[in-house]
Amino acid sequence: MSTLPAPASEALQAFQQAAGWEQRARLLMQWGDRLEPLSELERNEDNQVAGCESRLWLIGERQGDRWHFRGTSEARLLRGLLAVLLVRVNGLDATELQRLDVVQWFEQLGLSRQLSPSRSNGMNAVLARMRELSRHTP
């Protein structure tokens, strides 16, 4: 897990070059616009992540022994946080997903100090849902 996937390296470089919270917030909005769209049918109760203040949907698909997640939220900032989380987790296997330290990832991006407790809890709920999906999908 020492090597970051290319999209995660790109995100890390972009966020580390940002000069302050305003630039990081703008970057988050831009990254949120990159999310793969979910259809209206995919935005259902089964795919909704509990523990987020705003509604957020997450879909996990296993590709071989690796995982690929897609998701979206009604909240623009949350979409950005989700996008930078997805670039970090997509392509991991179930074991790597279980070990991922999401707090450390957001610290590396320079976002942890600006995360409200509810947003932080929301991102932890998303990661918990990813881990749950990876454990229970054959």
The 8 nearest C-alpha neighbors of each residue, nearest first, counted from 0:
[[1, 2, 95, 3, 99, 91, 98, 4],
 [0, 2, 3, 4, 95, 99, 8, 87],
 [3, 1, 0, 4, 8, 5, 7, 87],
 [2, 4, 8, 7, 5, 1, 0, 87],
 [3, 5, 7, 6, 8, 2, 87, 86],
 [6, 4, 8, 7, 9, 3, 86, 10],
 [7, 5, 9, 8, 86, 4, 10, 87],
 [8, 6, 86, 10, 87, 4, 9, 5],
 [9, 7, 11, 5, 10, 6, 3, 12],
 [8, 10, 6, 12, 7, 11, 13, 5],
 [11, 9, 7, 13, 8, 12, 14, 6],
 [10, 12, 8, 14, 9, 13, 108, 15],
 [11, 13, 15, 9, 10, 14, 8, 16],
 [14, 12, 10, 16, 11, 15, 9, 17],
 [15, 13, 17, 11, 16, 108, 12, 10],
 [14, 16, 12, 17, 13, 11, 108, 109],
 [17, 15, 13, 14, 12, 18, 11, 19],
 [18, 16, 14, 15, 22, 23, 19, 13],
 [19, 17, 22, 16, 20, 23, 21, 15],
 [18, 20, 21, 22, 17, 23, 24, 109],
 [19, 21, 23, 22, 24, 18, 113, 17],
 [22, 20, 24, 23, 19, 25, 18, 17],
 [23, 21, 25, 24, 20, 17, 19, 26],
 [22, 24, 26, 20, 25, 21, 17, 27],
 [23, 25, 27, 21, 26, 22, 20, 28],
 [26, 24, 22, 28, 23, 27, 21, 29],
 [25, 27, 23, 29, 24, 28, 30, 22],
 [26, 28, 79, 24, 30, 25, 29, 31],
 [27, 29, 31, 25, 79, 26, 30, 76],
 [30, 28, 26, 32, 31, 27, 25, 33],
 [29, 31, 27, 33, 79, 32, 28, 82],
 [79, 32, 30, 78, 28, 33, 29, 82],
 [31, 33, 29, 30, 34, 28, 79, 78],
 [34, 32, 30, 31, 35, 29, 82, 79],
 [35, 33, 32, 31, 36, 82, 71, 70],
 [34, 36, 69, 33, 37, 70, 71, 32],
 [37, 35, 34, 38, 71, 70, 69, 33],
 [38, 36, 41, 39, 35, 42, 70, 71],
 [37, 39, 41, 40, 36, 42, 43, 35],
 [38, 40, 42, 41, 37, 43, 36, 56],
 [39, 41, 38, 42, 43, 37, 46, 44],
 [42, 40, 38, 39, 43, 37, 46, 56],
 [43, 41, 39, 40, 56, 46, 38, 37],
 [44, 42, 41, 45, 46, 40, 47, 39],
 [43, 45, 47, 46, 42, 56, 48, 41],
 [46, 44, 43, 47, 48, 42, 56, 41],
 [47, 45, 56, 57, 44, 43, 58, 48],
 [46, 48, 56, 44, 55, 45, 57, 43],
 [49, 47, 55, 56, 125, 50, 46, 51],
 [50, 48, 51, 47, 124, 121, 55, 125],
 [49, 51, 121, 124, 48, 52, 120, 125],
 [52, 50, 121, 53, 49, 54, 48, 55],
 [51, 53, 50, 54, 117, 121, 118, 49],
 [54, 52, 51, 74, 55, 73, 72, 77],
 [53, 55, 72, 73, 51, 52, 56, 47],
 [56, 54, 72, 47, 71, 48, 53, 73],
 [55, 57, 47, 46, 70, 71, 48, 42],
 [58, 56, 70, 46, 69, 47, 59, 48],
 [57, 59, 69, 68, 70, 46, 60, 56],
 [60, 58, 68, 67, 69, 57, 61, 132],
 [61, 59, 67, 66, 68, 62, 58, 69],
 [60, 62, 66, 65, 63, 67, 64, 59],
 [63, 61, 65, 66, 64, 60, 67, 90],
 [62, 64, 65, 61, 66, 92, 60, 90],
 [63, 65, 92, 62, 61, 66, 93, 91],
 [66, 64, 92, 90, 62, 91, 63, 61],
 [67, 65, 61, 90, 91, 89, 60, 62],
 [66, 68, 89, 60, 59, 90, 61, 65],
 [69, 67, 59, 58, 89, 60, 66, 85],
 [70, 68, 58, 57, 35, 59, 67, 71],
 [71, 69, 57, 56, 58, 37, 68, 34],
 [70, 72, 56, 78, 55, 57, 34, 37],
 [73, 71, 55, 74, 78, 54, 56, 77],
 [72, 74, 54, 53, 75, 55, 71, 78],
 [75, 73, 77, 72, 76, 53, 78, 54],
 [74, 76, 78, 77, 28, 73, 79, 31],
 [77, 75, 79, 78, 74, 28, 80, 27],
 [76, 78, 80, 74, 79, 75, 81, 72],
 [79, 77, 31, 81, 75, 72, 76, 80],
 [31, 80, 78, 27, 82, 76, 28, 77],
 [81, 79, 77, 83, 82, 78, 84, 76],
 [80, 82, 84, 78, 79, 83, 77, 85],
 [83, 81, 79, 85, 84, 31, 80, 30],
 [82, 84, 86, 80, 85, 81, 79, 87],
 [83, 85, 81, 87, 82, 86, 80, 88],
 [86, 84, 82, 88, 87, 83, 89, 81],
 [85, 87, 7, 83, 6, 84, 89, 88],
 [86, 88, 7, 84, 85, 89, 83, 4],
 [89, 87, 85, 91, 86, 90, 84, 96],
 [90, 88, 67, 91, 85, 86, 66, 87],
 [89, 91, 65, 66, 67, 88, 92, 4],
 [92, 90, 65, 89, 88, 95, 66, 96],
 [91, 93, 65, 95, 94, 64, 66, 96],
 [92, 94, 96, 133, 95, 97, 91, 134],
 [95, 93, 97, 96, 92, 98, 91, 133],
 [96, 94, 98, 92, 97, 93, 91, 99],
 [95, 97, 93, 99, 94, 98, 91, 92],
 [96, 98, 94, 95, 99, 130, 93, 100],
 [99, 97, 95, 96, 100, 94, 93, 0],
 [100, 98, 96, 97, 101, 95, 88, 104],
 [99, 101, 103, 102, 98, 104, 97, 96],
 [102, 100, 104, 103, 99, 105, 123, 126],
 [103, 101, 105, 104, 100, 106, 111, 119],
 [102, 104, 106, 101, 100, 105, 107, 111],
 [105, 103, 101, 107, 106, 102, 108, 100],
 [104, 106, 108, 111, 110, 102, 107, 103],
 [105, 107, 103, 111, 109, 108, 104, 110],
 [108, 106, 104, 105, 109, 103, 11, 110],
 [109, 107, 105, 106, 14, 110, 11, 15],
 [110, 108, 106, 107, 111, 105, 15, 14],
 [109, 111, 105, 108, 113, 112, 106, 114],
 [110, 112, 106, 105, 114, 113, 109, 102],
 [113, 111, 114, 110, 109, 106, 115, 105],
 [114, 112, 111, 110, 115, 20, 109, 116],
 [115, 113, 111, 112, 119, 118, 116, 110],
 [114, 116, 118, 117, 119, 113, 112, 120],
 [115, 117, 119, 118, 120, 114, 121, 113],
 [116, 118, 120, 115, 119, 121, 52, 51],
 [119, 117, 121, 115, 120, 116, 114, 122],
 [118, 120, 116, 122, 121, 117, 114, 115],
 [121, 119, 117, 123, 118, 122, 116, 124],
 [120, 122, 51, 118, 124, 119, 123, 50],
 [123, 121, 125, 119, 124, 120, 118, 126],
 [122, 124, 120, 126, 121, 125, 127, 119],
 [125, 123, 121, 127, 122, 126, 50, 120],
 [126, 124, 122, 128, 123, 127, 129, 121],
 [125, 127, 129, 123, 128, 124, 130, 122],
 [128, 126, 124, 130, 125, 129, 123, 131],
 [127, 129, 131, 125, 126, 130, 132, 124],
 [130, 128, 126, 132, 131, 127, 133, 125],
 [129, 131, 127, 133, 128, 132, 97, 126],
 [130, 132, 128, 134, 129, 133, 127, 135],
 [131, 133, 129, 135, 130, 134, 136, 128],
 [132, 134, 130, 131, 93, 135, 136, 129],
 [135, 133, 131, 132, 136, 130, 93, 137],
 [136, 134, 132, 133, 131, 137, 130, 129],
 [135, 137, 133, 132, 134, 61, 131, 60],
 [136, 135, 134, 133, 61, 132, 64, 60]]
